[in-house]
Amino acid sequence: MVRQLAPWYADLAKRQIKSPKVYVRDTGLLHQLLGIRTEQELLLHPKSGASWEGYVIEEVIKAVAPDETYFWARTPAGA
């Protein structure tokens, strides 16, 4: 029901200490848990961006079917 994406780092030791991102794989379930009932409520909800991000992640993974998935972690300089 949830997907954890680990951050991508060239240094494996760093990858193991950084926090993964957690996504609810079913956006309909996420909306139900958040109490979102209408499109208008979704558009105004503070988690609408996270909902969209989770949906896009799932669709990309489904289309590409990679062996491993990661998210790009920010550098200390903010890049």
N, C-alpha and C positions, 0 to 999 in steps of 0.2 A: 504494500500500500504506500510505502514511502521509498524514495531513492536517495541515497547518499552519494554525493560527488566529492571526491577528494581533490584538493588543490594540486595543480601541476607545478612541480619544481624539478629542475634538473638534478638537484641534490636530494636523494631519497630520504636522508635523515630529516631534512626540513619538511618534506611531504608528510612524514609520519607525525610531526608535532603540530601541524596546522589543523584548524578545525574544518571538518567537511561541511558542505552545504546540504541541507535536507529539504527535499521537495515532496509534497503529497502528489502521488502520481495521477490521481483521479481528481481533476478540477471540480467536477460536479460534487464529489464528496467533500472537498475542501469548502466549497460554497455552502453546502448544507451545514457543516460544522461551524462556519462563521456566521450562520444565520442570514445569509444572503438569499433573497427570494426573487428579486427582479433584476432586470438589466440595469435599471437606474441605481439600485442599491449597490450593484457591483461596480459601476462606474464611479460612485462616490466613496467606496470603501478604501481605507488606507492599504489594504492588502491586495488590491486589484493588480498592481504591477507584479507582485510576487506570484499571483495566480497565473498571469499571462506568461511569466518567465518559466514556471513549471510546465505549462502546457507546451510551450515552444521546445523546451528541453526534451520532453517525451516524444514529440513528433519528429524531431531531428534524430534522436537515438533510434526510433522506430524505422525511419527512412534509411539511415546509413548503416545501422547494425554494427557498430564498432565492437572490438574485443574489450576495450577498456575506455572509460570516460572520465574526464577530469574537468575542472573549471580553472580558468586562468586566474591565478592569485595576484593581487597587487604587490608591487615591489615596495620596499621601505620608502622609496622616493615618491610613491603614489602612482607610478605608471601602470 
